[in-house]
């Protein structure tokens, strides 16, 4: 099928200018492997672990002896999770998802993460999350908060299936809470940054949207749970829902359809309702907030009838949640994601495990790996690491965070971050060039640059856009507005200047800076996703 007949934005394909036909694409690492250079790269990288300078921290620790410093990773990589990820850019997630492998720990020390408050649908009935936390077992203190480990508890995900709860979290919080009042469901109170599955109107794709970014035009995903062994309606009535009859052993379809307060029909599929929002308000709150880690690749649970997401970024980057894996284990993950029809292998926070990736890639290639490789980084890499990845990585996805050294020192604990990011992003561009896609609009080679706009830091945004435009006016850029304050950004006085979301005017200015730099290939959501691809 010709590109012109497909719903692919012009900035992606450029009327064929940025198209690399699928029949002509061969992953970079295949040629490198066939020439014997992949083995040499792996050996060089592993030897570099002996006195590690593989990231700009230059710790000079002998990681081959399983010692470590800032990145807290020794001889072997730690993986927190791997699964089909539908939250990435459309050019990566396609229709089957990006095959993400999340590496634990990180060589940056960022100061934001998430923490919600909710009422949860479990296999034991509807429970307030604070009660669920209180009834859980063993507890450990962690970075000012608490973690408990529920035993045998399962919750309903956004897909209506039961999944086990691995952990429950509690953190202190002081600030505004968002109060969502959907039609026919009780109010849902949560922090502005906590993700909710929603669509921006009828027919729009379902995405994870921070609660603070929701508007009355959004509709919320309410999973149809099918028959359940507890009364759905009664406990929800206690928390503000309006239900005329019992929901015991009856589906949420019946319960919601009997709700008297609904004005107009729900959007509906076989698996879900799309519930309109009656009111959004904010209240001041000081006290504990809660979250769950659900042991499921979908990373979601149902709170007050609405599908919400749980975030693992803090645990992954700051706590090191995950398991140590051998090269053969890591290769097996790559091959499994390929067998499950992911469009690419997406290494998330790989900066500190380049040797381990190369070592595993040798095994994966011999096992038949043929997918594009995505290097998904915060851009705090060493030039040596990026040179090792030359002829290996197909798609570089750096997130250029900050331009100013003092801000980098303050928020990333890495004053040399801007210089390191500029150096490696230039090297990435020299290796693979502008982003190219196949006939289906799937990325196959090139640089996809990300930039998270931060509150009050438009000077950084302007300089970053100038830099990216200087590399090439055709650089593909995702200008992101997802920043939401959390963790230390909410609780420590010294971070109060970033204790807010980005204003709409700031986002408008960010795009103005990008256009002034000559950039025009901006990432947008354009694919219509199937049920399995909601993210």
N, C-alpha and C positions, 0 to 999 in steps of 0.2 A: 504494500500500500504506500502511496506517495505521501511525503510529509505534508503537502498542501491540503490533503484530505483529512488530516488529523488535528485534534484539538491541542496543538503544541504551540505555546507562545513564541512569537518571533524572536524575542531576546535569547531564546534557548537555541534555536536552529539557525537563525540568520539567513533564512531562505536557502539552506543547504551549506552555507559557509562554515558552520560549526558541526557538520554531520560527518561522522566516521561510520560508514556502513558496517553492520554486524559481520558481514562476510569478510571484511578486511581487518577486523580487530583481532589481535592476539595479545594476551596479557604480557606486559613488559618482562615479567620474571621468567617467562617460558624461554625467550631467547637467551637471557642471562644464564639460565640453568643449562641450556643446551651448549653454551659456550664454556661451561665449567666455571663461570665467574660467580655464580650464586654460592657455591661451596666455599670459594675463596673469601667472599664477603662475610659469610657466617663465621669462618675461622678468624678473620681479622676482628670482627665484632666481639666474639667471645674472648679473644686475647685482650681486648680493650677493657674488659671487666676486671682485669687484674689490677689496674690502677685507674678507676673509672672516672673519665671525663666525658662521658657520653651525653651529658646535658650541661647547660651553662653553670650548674652549681659547682662543677669541678671538684667533687669531694675526694677524689683519689683514693677511694676505698677499694680493697680487694674483694669484689663481689663474688669472684670464683670460690672464695672460701666462705661464702654465705654471710659476709659482713655487709652492712649497709649504713647509709647516713640519711640524707633528707628524703629520698624517694622510698626508703624503708623496704626495698626489694633487693634480695641477695642474688643467689645463683639462678633461681627459677622465678618465672613470672607468677603473679597471682591473678586469677580471673574471678570477677564478682558475678558475672552472668554472661550468657550469650543466647541470642534469640533473633527472630524476625522483628526488626524495628520499623514501625510505620510513622514515627515522629520526625524522621529526617526530611530533608528537602525532596520535592517530588522527583527530581532527576536521579535521586538515589533510592528512594523507597519503592518507586514504581508501583506495581500492583501486588507483588509477593513480599515486599519488604527488603530492607537492607540487612544483611547478615552481620549484626554487630557483635563484637567481642569486647566487653568492658573489662579493662585491666584495673585492678585495685591499686590504690595509692596514686600519688601524683607528685610531680616535682614543683608544683605551685602550692600556695596556701591561701586560697580564696576565702572570703568571709561571708558567703551567703549560701543558704539551703532552705528547706521547707519544714512546715509543721502545722497540721490542721486539727480541728476539733469536729467530731461528727458522731452520728448515731448509726450503727452498723447493722446490716442484715447478715446474720450468721446462721450456722446450722443449729444453733441453740436458741434461736429467736432473735428479735431485734434488741440490741443492747447499746446503751450509750457507751461511747468509746472510753470515757473515764472509768466507768464501771468495769469494762472489759480489761482495761489496764490494771485496775486495782485487784481483780480476781486472778491475774496471771501469776506465774510462779517466780522463779529466781530473778533477782534484780542486780544490775550493775550500774554504777554511776559513770557518766560519760560526758565530758565537756560541759558541765553545768546542767545536764539533763539526766534522765534515767531510762534504762532499757530493761524490759521484762520479756519473758519467753513463754507465751501461752502454750499449753499442752493440748494437742488434739483439736484445736479450734479451727474451723473452716469458715470462710466468708464467701459471699456471692460476688463474682467479678462482673464487669460490664457485659460480658457475653452470657451471663446467666448461669455459669457453672460454679461449682464449689472449688475453692482452692485453699490450701493450708496457710495459716498465719505463722510466719517465722519469728517475728518480733513485734512488740508494741513499744512506742516511744512516748516520753513525756518531756516537754521543755518549758521553761518559764517564758512568758510573753507579756509584753506591755505595748498596746497600740490598738489600732482600729481593727475590727472584725467585720467581714461582709456578711450580711444576712440576706440569703436568697429565699424568696417565697414563690415556689412554683405552683401552678394551678393543680389542685388536687393532692398535693403532698405537703408534709409539714415543713416548716422553715429549716434551712440548712445554714448553720453558723460556722464560718471558717475564716482562716487568715487570707488576706488579699492575694497571696502568692500561690495558694493551694490550687492545683489543677482540677478542673471539672471537664467532663466530656460534653461538648456542646457543638452546635452548628449555628452559623451566623445566618439563620433564616431557613425557610423551607427549601429543600433541594441542595443545600450547601453541604460540603464535606464535613464530617465530624472530626474535631480536633480537640487536643487538650488545651483548654483556655484557662489562664489564671482567673480566680474568682473576681479579683479586682478589675479585670478587663471585660467582664460580662456586661451586656446591655440588655434592655428589654426586648431587643430584636432577636436575641439568641433563643434557641430552644435546647433543652437539656435532655440527655439520654437517660431514660428510665428503663432498665432491663426488664424483660418479661421472664420472671423466674420459674414459671410453670408451677405445678403443684408442690406445696411445701407442707411440712408437718407441724407448723406452728401458725398461730393467728397473726397474720401480717397487720391487719387493720387495727386491732385493739391497742397494741403498744404504740403504734403511730398516732392514734387518737390522743394518747396521753401527752404527746409531744407536739400537738398543734394541727394534726391532719383532720380532715372531715370525711368520715367513712360511715355510711348508713348501716351496713351490716357486717357481720364477721367475715374475715378472709381465711378462716381456718381451712387448710387443705384445698385451697382454691388459688388460682393463679392471680398474679398482679393484674392481669388483663381484666378479670372480673372486678377486682377491688377498685381499680382506677376508673373503669367504665361506669361504676355506680356513684362516683364522687359528684356531689351536688354542686360544688363550687366551680366546676369547669365552665368556662365561657368559650364556646366554639370547640371544634373537634381537635383531638390530638393528631399530630402526624404519627403514622403507625406503619411498622413492618412486622414480619412474622416474629422478629426477635426483640423488638423494642418499641417504646413510645418515644416520641420527641415532644417533650412537655414545655409549653410556653411559660415564661416567667411573669408572674403577677406583679412582683415588687422587688426592688433591690435597695437596700439601705445599709448604713454603717453604724456600728456602735463602738464605744470605747470599752476596752477590756484589759484587765491585768490579772494574770494567773497562769495556770498550766494549760498548754495545748498538747494535742496528741496526734500520733500518726501510726500507721501499720506498715510493716513490710510483708507483702503477700508473696509467697513462694510460687510465683506463676509468671511466665514470660509476658503476660498481659499487663502486669503492674497496675492493677485497679481493684477497687472494691465498691460495694453499693452502700451509700450513706443516705438515710432518710429517703430511700427510693431512687436516688440519683447516682449515676456512675461517677466516681472520683478517682484520681490517680494517686499513687504513692511514689515518692522520689527516693532514689538511692544514691544520689550524687554525693551527699555528705559522707555517708558510710564508705562509699567507694574511694573517694579522694582523701578523706581525712582520718578514717578509722581503719581502712585497709580490709574491709569486709570482702571475703572471697576465699578461694582455695588455691593453694600452690599447685601448679600444673607442670608436668614434664613436657618436653618438646613433642613427644608422641601424642600426649593428651591434647595439646594445643592444635596440632595438625588434625587430629580427629574432629575437633570442633569445627575447623574450617571445612572439612569434607562433609560433615553432617549438614551444615548450613547450605552447602552447595546441593546436596541431595534433596534438601527440602525446598529447592527452587528459589532461594534468595538471589537477588540480582548482583550482589557483590559481597566481598568480605570487608567489613568496616572495623578497623582497629581503633578503639576509643581510648584516649590518653596513652599512646604508645611510646611517648618520649623517653621513658626510662627502661623500656624493655625491647629496644631494637635488636640486640643480639639474640634474645630469646625468640623473637618473631622470625628472624632469618634462619635460625637453627630449626625451628618447626616447619618453616616453609619448604625446606629441602625435602622433608618427609611428605608434606602435603602434595607437592608437585609430583613426586613419584607415585602418590596415591591417586593422581588424576585431577588435581585442582586446576581449574581453568577460568575462574571468575576474576573480574577486575579487583584490585586491592585498593582500599581507601585508607589513607593515613589521616586520622581525625584527631587533630592536635590543638593544644592551647598555644602553639607557636613558641614555646620555651624549649627549643631543641638546640642541640649543638650542631654546628656545620658538619662535623665529622659524621654524626648520625644520618643527616640528610644525604651526605655523599655516599654513605653505605647503602642507602635506599635508592640511589640512582640506578635505573634499569630494573627496579623491583616494584616500586609503587606506580600505579596507574593514575590515581586521583589523590591529590593532596587537598586536605580540607583544614587549613589553619584558621583559628579564631584569633584575630589580631585584637587584643583586649584594650591596651592602653598605650599611649604615645609618651606620656610624661614620666620621667624617672622617679620623681618624688611620689606621684600617685602609685606607680608600680611598687615602690618600696612599701608604701602604706597599705595597699589593698592586696598585693600579691606576695609581699615579702621577697621581692626580687627586683632591686633597683636597676639591674642591667637587662630587664625584660625587653624594653623597646628596641635596644640595639640587637639583641639576639633574634627577636621576631623579624625585624627588617632584613637581617642577614639571611635567615633561613627561608623566608618567603620568597626573596629574590632567587635563591638557589632552586627552590621548588619550581618557580615559574620558568627558569632556564631549562630545567629537566623536562617538563611536560607541557608547558605553554598554556594557552587559553583553554577553557573547558570545552570539550567536544562530546557530542551525544550520538547515539545510534538512531535509527529510524523511528524508534518508539519513544524518543526523548529521554533515554536512560544514559546517564553519564558513563563514559568509558575511558576518558583520559583528560588530564588538565587540572587546573587549580580552581577550586571553589572556595572563595574567601568568605569568612564570617566576621561580623563585627557586632558585638552586643553594645548598644547605646546605653551609657550610664547617666544617671541623673546629674546635671550640673557639669558634665564633662564634654561638652560639645567641641571644645578646642582639640581634645584628643581625637574625636571623630573627624573633624576637618582635616587634621594632619594625616590621619590614617587613610582617608579617602584620596588625598593628594598623592600619597605614596603608592597606593594601589593603582591609581590612574596613571602614574608615572611608569609603572611596570608595563601596563597595556590598558588602553581605553576599553578593550574588550574583556577585561577581567570580570568574571561572573561573581557577583557579590550578594550575600544575604545580610541585609541590614536588619538587625533583630531588635525587637522591643520587649522581649520576654523578661527583662530584669525585674525582680521583685525582692525587696529586702527581707532577710531572714537571718537566723542564727545570730552571730555577733553584730551584724549590721543593725539588728533590732535591739540588742540588749546592751551594747557598749556605747557610752557617750561619744567616744572618739570617732565613731562611724556614723554619727547622726546625719551627716550631710548626704549620705546615700540611703537614708532610712525613708525612702519614698519610691514610688514608681516613676517612670519616665513620662513627662507630659507629652500630650499630642503635638504641641508646638515644637518640642525638642525633636520629635521624630520627623516632622516636616522639615526642620532645619538640617537634620542629618541627611535626608535625601537631597536637599538643595546643595549641600556641600559635595555630595557624591556626583551630582550632575555637573556642578561647576568644575569638578576634576575630570570631566569627560566620560565618566562611567555611565553605562546605560543598561547593562545586562543584570537586572535586579531579580532576585528570586521571589517567586510568588507561588501560592497554592493554586493549582490548576487541574490536577487529576481528580476525577470522581472516583472515590474509593468504595470497594466492596465491604461487606460486613466484616470480614477478617482483617481488613486494613484500617479499621477505626483506630486512631491514635491521637 
